[in-house]
Amino acid sequence: KDSSETLPWSDFSDLAKKHGTILKRMLTSGDKPANILLYGAPGTGKTSFARALAKEIGRTCYSISQSVSDRGCRTSSSPDFRFGALQVCDGQINPAESVIIVDEADDMLRGVGGFGGLFMLFGGGAPSHNTGDKGLLNTVLDTMRTSTIWITNTPARALDESSRRRFDYSICFEPLNCEQRKR
């Protein structure tokens, strides 16, 4: 359960005006769970936006941690471990009262789409470390009972269009301008 402090919804005025109505409807309609993708530059407010959105619609927020504590040391979790944690969480919470946030989902989303994955970083090719599995991601997206917000720091230009379309809705977070950083 994510009990982190949440910024007021009003702090996201531009995003709230542009995307708020449709996101609120998608997350509260009860028709089917939504998979939302928030992507873009680090430090642009993706996680804060997701938490504020959950609070705005009166849902309890659950986060799938990127790392786990093992004997006092924090270690990064594998994509398979995180997919398992996501499915366990989904099975134990009330979908009508909850939203799940999968922050730092880059490794979970890799391996989707052509040319070595969802993310093809310019000049670098496909990453050499452990990557997500397309079949596993597709299964999870298709079987989730709870609306889920997936967050990645990957730049918009590196996202594969066909893979991004697998999500019900996506928002690109551009780098903050000077005025936005001051606020």
N, C-alpha and C positions, 0 to 999 in steps of 0.2 A: 504494500500500500504506500503510495507516494504522499507523504505529509509535508513536502517542501512548501515554503512560502510561495504564494502565487501573486503575480502582478495583477493589478486591476485590468479588466477587459478594455477599459477606455484608453489604456496606454498603447493599444494596438489600433488606434483610430483608423488609419488608412487600410490596414489589412481587414479590420472588422467590417468596415463599410464595403469593401470589395468582395470578401469571401464569407463574412459572418453569417448572413442569412441562410445561404445554401448549406454551409457546414452544420449549423444548428439543426436545420431540417433533416439533413442526412443522418445525423447522430441521434436524433430523437424520434424519428418517424416510426420506428418499430418494424418497418417493412423487412429489412435485412441489415446485418451488420455492415458497416462501411470500413474500407481500408483507405486511409488518407496518407499521402506521401508529402512530407515537408522536406525540401532539399535546398542546398545552397551553401554559401560561405559560412565558416565557423563564426560564432559570436553575433549572429544576426537576429537572435531571438526566437528560434524555432521551438526550443524546449519550453521557454516561457510562454509562448503563444499557445502551445498544446495544453499546458497546465491551466492557463487562463480560460481557454475554451471549455475544458472539462468543468471547471468551476462555474463558468457562465451558464452552462446547461444543467447544472446541479447533479453532475455525475461524480462518483468516487473515481479517483485516478490511481491506476496501478502501473508501475514501471518495471520493465524487464531490464535488469541491471546488466551492464557490459562486463562487470568484473564481480568476482566472488571473493570472500575472505576465507583463506585457508591457513589456519594456525596463526592468525594475526596478520598475515601478508595478503595484500590484494593482488589477485591474478586475473588476467583477462580470460573471459570465457570463450570457448569455441562457438562458432555459429550453431553447430548441432546442439550443444548444451542450451544455448539461448532459445532455439526453436522449441526444445523440450520444455523449458521453463515457461515459455509463452503458452504452450498447449496446456500445461498443468494449471497455470493461472486462469486461462479461459474456462477450464472445466470446473473451477472452484468458486467463481464469482457470479453475481447476478448480472447478466448482460443488460438488463433494462435499467440498471442503476450505475453502470460502470463504463469506463473508457480505459483502454490499455495503451501505454506509450512505450514504443521500442526505440529508445534513443541510441545514437551511434550505431545505426543498423547497417553501416557500410559493408561489413564482412558477411552479413546475412543476405544482403541483396546481390552480392557478386555471384557470377555464374549464371545469371539470368540473361537470356537474349543471345545474340550472335557475337562473333569476334571476341570471344574470351570473357564475356560477362556483361553485366549491366553497366559497369564502369570501364571504359577504355580510356585510360589517362593518356593524354597526348604525349608521344615520345616514349612512354614507358611500357606500353603494351599491357597485357594481362598481368595482374599481380602474381607473384610466385608463392605467396603464403596461402594458408588454408582459406578456401572460398566457399560460399554458400552453394546449395544444390538447387537447381532450377525446379526439379520435381518436388522437392520438399517445400520450397517457397510457394509453389503453385497450390500444393495440397493445403498448406496452412492458410493461404489467402482464401481458398474455396471453402474451408471447413470452420473457420472462426465463428463463434457464436456472439462474440463481443466486438464492438467497433474498436478498431486499432489505428493508432497514429504512428507511422513509421518515420523516423527522422534520420537524415544523413547529411554529412558535411560536404558531400561531393558537389562540385560546381555544376551548374545547369548544363553547360556545354558538354559535359562528360556523361550525362545520362542518356541511355539508349531510349529513343522514342517509343519503340514497340513495347519495351518492358514497362516504361512509365505508364502506358495506357492500361496495364493490368490493374492499376489502382483506380478506385472509384472517383478520386479527386486528388489533385496535386497542386502544390503551391511552391513556386520558386522564391526563396528569400535572397534578395540581392544585398550586397554589402551596404552597411549603413552610411549615410552621408554625415557630414559634420554636425548638422542640426539634430539628427536622430541620435547620434552618439552622446551629445550633451544632455538630451532628455533622458 
